[in-house]
Amino acid sequence: MINVTSVYSVNSRFNELLLRDNVEIRREVNRFVQVDLYIYFVPDESLSRDQATKEGEWNQQMLGRWLNVLTDPTHILFEFDANQPFKDGLPNGRILARHAGMIADPRAFAEMLRNAAAK
């Protein structure tokens, strides 16, 4: 699961707490490999402030080219193509499910995760 997030997003923090604290969602999320993809700014102490900003901007541009998504938070359940995981510098495969914005209905989000895992 790709968790599109940003450092200063209140909605991202809300979703991250829900993913961590809601037992039903946590059980479903644990079925997937999870990656945080920061946009705008990557919080990595090994990067200079300028590098962290450039990495975040690159992530945002890549998402825009790949999925036409510029929203945080967004959760993408993705299955890479086994033979060609990247094509033209972008992830290649199929989207199993996608949710943009704050998770307003935890049960529906858990059901989305269950359905994606069954694909």
C-alpha beads as a LAMMPS data file, in Angstrom:
LAMMPS data file: protein, C-alpha beads

119 atoms
118 bonds

1 atom types
1 bond types

-500.0 500.0 xlo xhi
-500.0 500.0 ylo yhi
-500.0 500.0 zlo zhi

Masses

1 110.0

Atoms # bond

1 1 1 0.000 0.000 0.000
2 1 1 1.373 3.364 -1.015
3 1 1 0.506 6.004 1.560
4 1 1 0.784 9.399 -0.152
5 1 1 1.378 11.829 2.674
6 1 1 2.992 15.122 3.602
7 1 1 4.681 16.407 6.701
8 1 1 2.243 19.217 7.452
9 1 1 -1.078 17.596 6.483
10 1 1 -3.585 17.288 9.320
11 1 1 -5.662 14.855 7.260
12 1 1 -2.592 12.665 6.674
13 1 1 -1.881 12.542 10.418
14 1 1 -5.548 11.656 11.091
15 1 1 -5.395 8.763 8.606
16 1 1 -2.055 7.522 9.917
17 1 1 -3.419 7.390 13.468
18 1 1 -6.511 5.556 12.224
19 1 1 -4.372 3.057 10.294
20 1 1 -2.337 2.439 13.425
21 1 1 -5.086 2.431 16.063
22 1 1 -8.176 0.917 14.411
23 1 1 -7.932 -2.860 14.939
24 1 1 -10.040 -3.795 11.911
25 1 1 -8.096 -1.514 9.564
26 1 1 -4.732 -2.526 11.059
27 1 1 -5.523 -6.214 10.424
28 1 1 -6.284 -5.495 6.758
29 1 1 -3.388 -3.077 6.220
30 1 1 -0.936 -5.664 7.539
31 1 1 -1.690 -7.848 4.497
32 1 1 0.191 -5.359 2.327
33 1 1 3.719 -4.031 2.062
34 1 1 3.440 -0.409 3.146
35 1 1 5.386 2.539 1.751
36 1 1 5.081 6.191 2.768
37 1 1 5.523 8.476 -0.229
38 1 1 6.040 12.033 0.961
39 1 1 5.144 14.906 -1.307
40 1 1 6.320 18.524 -0.943
41 1 1 9.095 17.624 1.547
42 1 1 10.731 14.304 2.536
43 1 1 11.465 14.141 6.298
44 1 1 14.871 12.461 6.107
45 1 1 17.616 13.847 8.337
46 1 1 20.301 12.635 5.917
47 1 1 19.006 15.103 3.294
48 1 1 19.634 18.816 3.254
49 1 1 16.517 20.976 3.373
50 1 1 16.927 21.703 -0.336
51 1 1 17.347 18.002 -1.190
52 1 1 14.330 17.059 0.954
53 1 1 12.222 19.629 -0.884
54 1 1 13.442 18.443 -4.299
55 1 1 12.700 14.784 -3.422
56 1 1 9.186 15.686 -2.272
57 1 1 8.558 17.713 -5.414
58 1 1 9.837 14.829 -7.578
59 1 1 7.445 12.450 -5.782
60 1 1 4.561 14.841 -6.400
61 1 1 5.401 15.198 -10.092
62 1 1 5.764 11.424 -10.489
63 1 1 2.318 10.876 -8.934
64 1 1 0.847 13.479 -11.241
65 1 1 2.336 11.782 -14.309
66 1 1 1.544 8.244 -13.118
67 1 1 -1.957 8.577 -11.682
68 1 1 -2.942 12.200 -12.091
69 1 1 -3.061 12.331 -8.271
70 1 1 -1.871 15.373 -6.383
71 1 1 -3.910 14.882 -3.223
72 1 1 -2.682 13.960 0.205
73 1 1 -3.560 11.800 1.847
74 1 1 -4.123 9.113 -0.770
75 1 1 -3.868 5.361 -0.253
76 1 1 -3.100 3.234 -3.307
77 1 1 -3.215 -0.559 -3.292
78 1 1 -0.958 -1.517 -6.163
79 1 1 0.338 -4.736 -7.657
80 1 1 3.541 -4.379 -9.652
81 1 1 3.871 -6.202 -12.955
82 1 1 6.193 -9.153 -12.219
83 1 1 7.946 -8.913 -15.592
84 1 1 8.247 -5.129 -15.887
85 1 1 7.693 -3.365 -12.541
86 1 1 8.662 0.031 -13.990
87 1 1 7.934 1.438 -17.426
88 1 1 9.148 4.832 -18.623
89 1 1 10.354 5.585 -15.096
90 1 1 6.906 5.011 -13.555
91 1 1 5.454 2.092 -11.595
92 1 1 3.892 -0.473 -13.905
93 1 1 1.123 -2.823 -12.847
94 1 1 -2.460 -2.576 -11.725
95 1 1 -4.268 -0.542 -9.129
96 1 1 -6.279 -2.819 -6.855
97 1 1 -7.944 0.060 -4.985
98 1 1 -7.473 3.748 -4.283
99 1 1 -8.792 6.127 -1.644
100 1 1 -8.164 9.870 -1.627
101 1 1 -8.715 12.175 1.333
102 1 1 -9.492 11.663 4.971
103 1 1 -10.888 8.267 5.955
104 1 1 -14.410 9.230 7.041
105 1 1 -15.804 5.677 7.185
106 1 1 -13.320 3.207 8.732
107 1 1 -15.532 0.179 8.009
108 1 1 -15.799 1.063 4.317
109 1 1 -12.034 1.606 4.166
110 1 1 -11.413 -1.810 5.772
111 1 1 -13.807 -3.371 3.253
112 1 1 -11.902 -1.703 0.404
113 1 1 -8.700 -3.255 1.754
114 1 1 -10.327 -6.701 2.035
115 1 1 -11.604 -6.493 -1.545
116 1 1 -8.169 -5.445 -2.814
117 1 1 -6.500 -8.335 -1.001
118 1 1 -8.933 -10.755 -2.645
119 1 1 -7.981 -9.625 -6.183

Bonds

1 1 1 2
2 1 2 3
3 1 3 4
4 1 4 5
5 1 5 6
6 1 6 7
7 1 7 8
8 1 8 9
9 1 9 10
10 1 10 11
11 1 11 12
12 1 12 13
13 1 13 14
14 1 14 15
15 1 15 16
16 1 16 17
17 1 17 18
18 1 18 19
19 1 19 20
20 1 20 21
21 1 21 22
22 1 22 23
23 1 23 24
24 1 24 25
25 1 25 26
26 1 26 27
27 1 27 28
28 1 28 29
29 1 29 30
30 1 30 31
31 1 31 32
32 1 32 33
33 1 33 34
34 1 34 35
35 1 35 36
36 1 36 37
37 1 37 38
38 1 38 39
39 1 39 40
40 1 40 41
41 1 41 42
42 1 42 43
43 1 43 44
44 1 44 45
45 1 45 46
46 1 46 47
47 1 47 48
48 1 48 49
49 1 49 50
50 1 50 51
51 1 51 52
52 1 52 53
53 1 53 54
54 1 54 55
55 1 55 56
56 1 56 57
57 1 57 58
58 1 58 59
59 1 59 60
60 1 60 61
61 1 61 62
62 1 62 63
63 1 63 64
64 1 64 65
65 1 65 66
66 1 66 67
67 1 67 68
68 1 68 69
69 1 69 70
70 1 70 71
71 1 71 72
72 1 72 73
73 1 73 74
74 1 74 75
75 1 75 76
76 1 76 77
77 1 77 78
78 1 78 79
79 1 79 80
80 1 80 81
81 1 81 82
82 1 82 83
83 1 83 84
84 1 84 85
85 1 85 86
86 1 86 87
87 1 87 88
88 1 88 89
89 1 89 90
90 1 90 91
91 1 91 92
92 1 92 93
93 1 93 94
94 1 94 95
95 1 95 96
96 1 96 97
97 1 97 98
98 1 98 99
99 1 99 100
100 1 100 101
101 1 101 102
102 1 102 103
103 1 103 104
104 1 104 105
105 1 105 106
106 1 106 107
107 1 107 108
108 1 108 109
109 1 109 110
110 1 110 111
111 1 111 112
112 1 112 113
113 1 113 114
114 1 114 115
115 1 115 116
116 1 116 117
117 1 117 118
118 1 118 119
